[in-house]
Amino acid sequence: MKWAGLTALAVLAFGLAVLLGPAHVPVADLWRSPIVRDLRLPRAVLAFLVGGSLGVAGASLQALVRNPLADPYLLGLSGGASLGAVAAIALHVTGPWALPLAAFLGALVAMGLVYRLGLVGGAELDPRVLVLAGVAVGAFAAAISTAIVSLSEATALRNAFLWLWGGLSGANWETVLVLCLYAPLPLAVLYAAARPLDLLALGEEPAGYLGVDVRALKRWVYVAASLLTAAAVAVSGVIGFVGLIVPHIGRLVWGHRHRALLPVAFLGGGTLLSLADTVARVAVAPRELPVGIVTALVGVPVFALLLRRWTRT
Amino acid sequence: MDPDLILAAQGVRYRYPGAGGDALAGVSLTARRGELVAVLGPNGSGKTTLLRVALGALVPAAGNAVVSGRPATAWTRRELARLVGVVPQREETVFPQRVREAVLLGRYPHLSMFGAERPVDHEAVNRALAQCDAAHLETRWLSTLSGGEHQRVRVARALAQEPVLLVLDEPTMSLDLRHEMELFELVRGLADRSRLAVVLVTHHVNLAARFADRVLLLDAGRPAGEGTPGAVLTRETVERVFAWPVAIETYQGAPQMIPLRRRPPV
């Protein structure tokens, strides 16, 4: 029942993303219209993939750092990616792949830095240290980004600003294809880690006695979730709250078993971002809102409600 | 080789990185099928460290730990979890869970990476719950259980692993009299009826003396005695290790320690 509902919601969200837009396309012409074929369809697919990836990355990282309030950007990835993108914009690096690549590289550098800081005593990925390192690296990168933005001219500033709030306007079949080839591997790694992540919630020593190779698990999950987030940020900018709220609702409805939760987070994340992107395209047409603003406007109130409920129980 | 010998740690020495002295030195611990072995000692005497070394979680600087004929560190964590069920002293509860789900976690070492739980797994969970008299709790949330019920569920999770060795680290800490006795009766029964080897770390000298076949008494990481409770728990040894005057009486053949008051009542 829950699954049928979620699937129906996902189909509905995807359908609306294809159906609605600033330009009116009659339903009869839907499959022949170049607007649908070259703009709306790849954008809907990309929104779904990015949202799903953020959902899965968020759910896995919450289990990894054993904190239900963790999100995919907790580990400094958004800061690193933003710095990469802002630097590319300010340096007028052009070409269709310049921005995503720069963002991706920035995220990887941040990830490497946080990972290195998290290796306390040379071996352990201490979740508390990881979170602190992520916040520190993120803040540092954000400071440099802001410095660059404040020194750049108006058009670059606007582009950088829009990028920082996330947007899927760059979507085309090429981006979709790249993400389709890239995302399955980290997604499969995280799904394979679903059951050990259930055990990790007991703590590292108990998980080890139940048969989990904790050190390997932490590394695989950290790397896979980070790579997934980095790719999402690279193609869409920083889209907040999807990776936080979706797993949270999933946990409330489906419980904490990650074999169910991770697929739920993927479907739910895809659904939420599809809907948000449709709103972002349609609400102020012909202009567009950054999708991150929509997810934040929806996400923050929902999150506040969840937090109240969570602290009450 | 003795097929009943499940755990054999010999002459173990271990020092935590950066620590000034050895946490363990020259300690040996064995456990056979059907046998309940109690590890006793004051706080910080190395009981939990000994368990970690015996289970391959820490690598000793000297000596060795062998589980079922192979060095503990040579087993993968998964293989070891099919042989040894552990009830650790502490664990976290980040995400709420129901009893049956919690016990099902014990089946992890038997499951394939992507496969679902099979009927045999659910049967093992049912058996484990029944053995621990916890079948009626299966739909309850862990957070609603009493301390004694929670401990029985954690023992059930270890039994769901279908181990040959059961290790419990201070399982009766903060339990009241009845739940404490129930737990001791439970683990004794598992040794007797299910022929498990049981290693029990505890602060309860008197209950250990009555329930265990053998005791190992640790004193600041050194062995202060090993053998039957009657041979180890003499007045001199207990007074020296626990640094408190005691009298030893015998009850049903087992030594029972009575701590003395320094200033006797007038």
Boltz contact constraints between the chains, C-beta under 6 A:
constraints:
  - contact:
      token1: [A, 66]
      token2: [B, 94]
      max_distance: 6.0
  - contact:
      token1: [A, 192]
      token2: [B, 113]
      max_distance: 6.0
  - contact:
      token1: [A, 199]
      token2: [B, 105]
      max_distance: 6.0
  - contact:
      token1: [A, 199]
      token2: [B, 108]
      max_distance: 6.0
  - contact:
      token1: [A, 201]
      token2: [B, 94]
      max_distance: 6.0
  - contact:
      token1: [A, 201]
      token2: [B, 95]
      max_distance: 6.0
  - contact:
      token1: [A, 202]
      token2: [B, 91]
      max_distance: 6.0
  - contact:
      token1: [A, 203]
      token2: [B, 91]
      max_distance: 6.0
  - contact:
      token1: [A, 203]
      token2: [B, 92]
      max_distance: 6.0
  - contact:
      token1: [A, 205]
      token2: [B, 88]
      max_distance: 6.0
  - contact:
      token1: [A, 206]
      token2: [B, 88]
      max_distance: 6.0
  - contact:
      token1: [A, 206]
      token2: [B, 91]
      max_distance: 6.0
  - contact:
      token1: [A, 208]
      token2: [B, 77]
      max_distance: 6.0
  - contact:
      token1: [A, 209]
      token2: [B, 86]
      max_distance: 6.0
  - contact:
      token1: [A, 210]
      token2: [B, 81]
      max_distance: 6.0
  - contact:
      token1: [A, 210]
      token2: [B, 108]
      max_distance: 6.0
  - contact:
      token1: [A, 211]
      token2: [B, 77]
      max_distance: 6.0
  - contact:
      token1: [A, 211]
      token2: [B, 78]
      max_distance: 6.0
  - contact:
      token1: [A, 211]
      token2: [B, 81]
      max_distance: 6.0
  - contact:
      token1: [A, 211]
      token2: [B, 108]
      max_distance: 6.0
  - contact:
      token1: [A, 211]
      token2: [B, 109]
      max_distance: 6.0
  - contact:
      token1: [A, 213]
      token2: [B, 77]
      max_distance: 6.0
  - contact:
      token1: [A, 256]
      token2: [B, 95]
      max_distance: 6.0
